[in-house]
Amino acid sequence: MDVLILLGCIVMLVLLIAWAKVNTFLAFLIVSVTAALLLGMPATRIPQTVNKGLGDTLGSLSVIIVLGAMLGKLVAFSGAAQKIATVLKNTFGYRYITWAMSLTGFIVGIPLFYNVGFVLLIPIIFSVAYNYRLPLVYVGLPMLASLSVMHGFLPPHPSPMALVSQFHADLVKTFIYGLIVAVPAIIIAGPVFAKALIKMQSKPTVTLQANDLPNHELPGITNSVISALLPVLIILGTTLIARLCSDHIAMVNVARFIGDPTIAMILTICIATYTLGMRLGKKLTDIMTIYVEAAKDIAMILFIIGSAGILKQVFVETGVSHSLAAILQGLTLPPLLLAWLITAVLRLCLGSATVAGLTAAGIVFPLIGPHGADPNLMVLAVGSGSLFCSHVNDSSFWLFKEYLGLSIKQTFLSWSLMETLVSVIGIIGILILDQLK
């Protein structure tokens, strides 16, 4: 019965948003409270659950998304995005631009969480699409496919790292296997799939495309790239320092502090305010105006992302996800395929890839053993399942939809289908690896 309620609430959410045209934030609140009541949660506990779901989601993302939006706006209006797009255009040409975007997402996605990478790279997507006169979806999806795959499959991202620890897997082997599986998934779900979306038009409400500046007013390519990707460089650099200087506790603590995504973004904003602003002759008051406009642009996006966290919290606290997993565990399937299926269904119901992966971990752990699945491949099976079919209960779905200005239908046909491709191609690659070992 709990599983039927869960599925009914997801259908209700889709109908409220897509058919009744209810504001997305309100729709999430209505469905979350309804789900809590139907699943037997005490009425006095519901407000606390709502606050926790909203607070936990926004607490970890709000600073990064707001600062990322500010940086993105500055990168666009300073001409840095235009400069990067021009260099990409001259280097790779029209024919290979989607491959260039995939490669950029792949490199950036190694150290950065998906949401951080998204808000940092979105102005480059806008600028490249504008320069090439190409649809945003066609240009952006290959880059975001790379980011998503790296986030779901590979350490040091939260879910894969936790799974490596829980399954007692080998970190290096898992990373190598993950790369082998990730590359074909990125290629097929990125540049290849993007060709089918070349005619998909969008109407973005977030203004990340500034007017073209003459060449002599543009910042240099070195300044543009370093300023735009400074959080990546800070996080990657501090991670290497922490690894190389593991015996020096004080240095490791400093590196971890500076390398935290929130601190890295704060440092980046301070530095970029000078390198892409004051150094280029802009007044500080004008730069602050750009930052205010950036915050206004993403206000509703933040609330939508937070409200998706409320529904996830209701499902977690009522235990419905474990009821669903228990049903699936009774299926007679190969361990890796069963782990993928359990995680994929949890992803469909809970929305968050990280939560789906971590919830599945305890359920599928008994499948690992002397005569069971390889723990390294089990990490990847759960990771690929956690990316399956992102839809309306996933914050990344709304991040993609709102920034690129798509309809619900277009987002399903682009983002949701891309995530499904990544997940299915991932498990196929994992099963092939298992046979070749």
SVG drawing of the C-alpha trace seen along z (x, -y; Angstrom):
<svg xmlns="http://www.w3.org/2000/svg" viewBox="-6 -53 60 71">
<polyline fill="none" stroke="black" stroke-width="0.4" points="0.0,0.0 2.9,-2.4 4.4,-1.8 1.1,-2.6 0.8,-5.8 4.3,-6.7 3.6,-6.2 0.3,-8.0 2.0,-11.0 4.5,-11.2 1.7,-11.0 -0.2,-13.7 2.9,-16.0 3.3,-15.6 -0.3,-16.4 -0.3,-19.4 2.7,-20.9 2.2,-19.8 -1.6,-19.7 -3.1,-22.1 -0.1,-24.5 0.2,-24.9 3.4,-26.8 6.1,-24.2 7.0,-25.2 3.3,-25.1 2.8,-21.7 5.7,-20.2 4.4,-21.5 0.9,-20.1 2.1,-16.7 4.7,-16.5 2.1,-17.1 -0.5,-14.8 2.1,-12.0 3.1,-12.5 -0.6,-12.2 -1.3,-9.2 1.8,-7.4 0.9,-7.7 3.2,-10.4 1.9,-12.1 0.4,-15.5 2.5,-17.3 5.7,-16.0 5.0,-17.1 6.1,-20.8 9.4,-19.6 9.9,-17.3 9.1,-20.1 11.6,-22.4 14.3,-19.7 13.8,-18.7 13.9,-22.3 16.8,-23.3 19.0,-20.3 18.7,-20.7 19.2,-24.5 21.7,-24.4 24.2,-22.4 23.4,-24.1 22.1,-27.7 25.5,-29.4 27.1,-27.5 24.2,-28.2 23.9,-31.9 27.7,-32.5 27.9,-30.4 25.1,-32.5 27.0,-35.7 30.2,-34.3 28.3,-33.2 26.8,-36.6 30.2,-38.3 31.9,-35.9 29.2,-36.7 29.1,-40.5 32.9,-40.9 33.3,-39.2 35.1,-36.2 32.5,-33.7 32.6,-35.4 36.4,-35.0 36.3,-31.3 33.5,-30.6 35.5,-32.3 38.6,-30.3 36.6,-27.0 35.0,-28.1 38.4,-28.7 40.0,-25.6 37.3,-22.9 35.1,-24.5 31.4,-24.1 31.5,-20.3 33.2,-19.3 31.8,-21.8 29.7,-19.2 32.8,-17.0 34.6,-20.1 31.8,-20.7 31.8,-17.0 35.6,-17.2 35.2,-20.3 32.4,-18.7 34.6,-15.6 37.6,-17.5 35.6,-19.9 33.4,-17.0 36.3,-15.1 36.8,-17.3 33.4,-19.2 29.9,-18.2 27.3,-18.3 25.4,-21.4 28.7,-23.4 29.9,-22.4 26.5,-23.3 26.4,-26.9 30.0,-27.5 29.8,-26.2 26.3,-27.5 27.5,-30.9 29.9,-29.2 27.0,-27.1 25.0,-30.3 27.9,-32.1 28.9,-29.1 25.3,-28.6 24.9,-32.3 28.2,-32.5 27.3,-29.4 23.6,-30.3 22.8,-26.8 20.1,-25.7 21.1,-25.7 20.1,-22.1 22.2,-20.9 25.3,-22.7 24.7,-22.2 23.6,-18.6 26.9,-17.0 28.7,-19.0 26.0,-18.3 26.0,-14.5 29.7,-14.5 29.2,-16.2 26.3,-13.9 28.3,-10.7 31.3,-11.9 29.1,-12.7 27.3,-9.4 30.1,-7.0 33.4,-8.2 35.1,-9.0 35.6,-11.6 31.9,-12.4 29.7,-11.8 27.8,-8.6 30.7,-6.7 33.1,-7.6 30.6,-6.4 29.9,-3.2 33.6,-2.4 33.9,-2.6 30.7,-0.6 31.5,2.1 35.2,2.3 36.1,1.7 39.5,0.7 39.4,-3.1 41.9,-3.0 40.3,0.1 36.8,-1.5 38.1,-4.8 39.7,-2.9 36.6,-0.7 34.5,-3.8 36.4,-5.6 36.1,-2.6 32.3,-2.6 31.9,-6.4 33.6,-7.2 31.1,-5.3 28.2,-6.6 29.3,-10.2 29.8,-9.8 26.5,-8.2 24.4,-10.2 26.3,-13.4 27.4,-14.4 25.6,-11.4 22.2,-11.9 22.5,-15.7 22.2,-15.4 18.6,-14.3 17.9,-17.6 19.5,-20.1 16.0,-21.5 14.8,-21.8 14.3,-25.5 14.1,-27.1 13.2,-30.4 15.6,-31.0 14.4,-33.3 17.9,-33.6 19.9,-36.2 23.5,-34.9 24.1,-36.2 25.5,-39.7 25.9,-41.9 28.9,-41.2 31.9,-43.3 34.6,-44.4 37.8,-42.3 39.9,-45.0 37.5,-45.1 37.6,-41.4 39.8,-40.0 42.7,-37.7 42.0,-34.0 44.2,-33.1 42.4,-35.5 39.0,-34.3 39.7,-30.6 41.4,-30.9 38.7,-33.2 35.8,-31.1 37.2,-27.8 39.0,-29.0 36.8,-26.9 37.9,-23.8 41.5,-24.8 41.2,-25.6 39.4,-22.3 41.7,-20.2 44.8,-21.9 43.8,-21.6 42.8,-17.9 46.3,-17.1 48.0,-19.0 45.9,-17.1 46.9,-13.8 50.6,-14.6 51.0,-16.2 48.9,-13.7 51.5,-13.6 51.1,-17.3 47.8,-17.6 47.8,-21.4 48.4,-21.7 45.8,-19.0 43.2,-20.9 44.0,-24.2 43.7,-22.5 40.4,-20.9 39.0,-24.2 40.1,-26.1 39.0,-23.2 35.4,-23.1 33.1,-24.1 31.6,-27.0 34.9,-28.5 36.3,-27.9 33.3,-29.9 33.7,-32.7 37.4,-33.1 36.6,-32.9 34.0,-35.7 36.5,-37.9 39.2,-37.3 37.0,-37.4 35.5,-40.7 39.0,-42.1 40.3,-40.1 37.1,-40.3 35.7,-43.6 37.9,-46.3 41.0,-45.3 39.0,-45.8 37.9,-49.3 34.5,-48.4 33.2,-50.2 32.6,-48.1 29.0,-49.4 28.3,-48.2 29.7,-44.8 27.5,-44.6 24.5,-45.5 25.4,-42.5 25.5,-40.3 22.0,-41.5 20.5,-40.7 22.1,-37.3 20.5,-36.5 17.1,-37.7 17.4,-35.4 17.7,-32.3 15.4,-33.0 12.6,-30.8 15.0,-28.1 16.3,-27.9 12.8,-27.4 12.0,-24.7 15.2,-22.8 14.4,-23.1 10.9,-21.9 12.1,-18.7 14.1,-18.1 10.9,-18.2 9.3,-15.3 12.5,-13.3 12.6,-13.8 9.0,-12.6 9.7,-9.4 12.9,-8.8 11.3,-9.4 8.2,-7.3 10.4,-4.3 8.5,-3.8 11.8,-3.5 12.8,-0.5 9.4,1.1 9.9,0.8 13.5,2.1 12.4,5.2 9.9,6.1 12.6,5.8 15.2,7.8 13.0,10.9 13.7,10.9 16.0,13.6 18.4,11.5 22.3,11.4 23.6,9.4 24.9,6.4 21.7,6.1 19.6,6.4 21.7,3.7 21.2,1.5 17.4,2.1 16.9,1.4 18.9,-1.8 17.1,-2.9 13.6,-2.4 14.7,-4.3 16.0,-7.1 12.6,-7.3 10.9,-7.6 13.3,-9.7 14.7,-12.0 18.2,-12.5 20.9,-10.4 23.0,-10.6 20.2,-9.6 19.1,-6.7 22.7,-5.4 23.2,-5.6 19.8,-4.1 20.5,-1.2 23.9,-0.5 22.6,1.2 20.0,3.2 22.4,4.6 25.4,5.1 24.6,8.8 25.0,9.4 28.7,8.9 30.7,11.8 33.1,14.6 30.7,16.0 28.9,12.7 29.5,9.6 32.8,7.7 32.6,4.8 34.3,2.4 31.7,3.2 28.9,3.1 29.9,-0.6 29.4,-1.3 26.2,0.6 24.6,-1.4 26.1,-4.6 24.7,-4.0 21.3,-3.1 21.3,-6.3 21.3,-8.3 18.3,-6.6 15.5,-8.8 15.8,-12.1 12.3,-13.6 10.1,-16.1 11.2,-15.1 14.9,-15.7 16.4,-19.2 18.8,-18.7 15.7,-18.3 14.5,-21.8 18.0,-23.3 18.3,-22.2 14.7,-23.1 14.7,-26.6 18.1,-27.7 17.6,-26.5 14.0,-27.7 12.4,-24.4 8.8,-23.1 8.2,-20.0 7.8,-17.9 11.1,-19.2 12.9,-18.5 11.7,-14.9 12.7,-14.4 16.2,-15.9 17.4,-15.7 15.4,-12.7 16.2,-10.7 19.9,-11.6 20.0,-10.4 18.3,-7.2 20.7,-6.6 23.7,-7.2 22.3,-4.7 21.4,-1.9 24.7,-2.2 26.5,-2.2 25.0,1.1 25.6,2.7 29.2,1.7 29.5,3.0 28.0,6.4 30.4,6.7 33.3,5.8 32.1,8.4 32.2,11.1 35.7,10.0 37.3,10.0"/>
</svg>
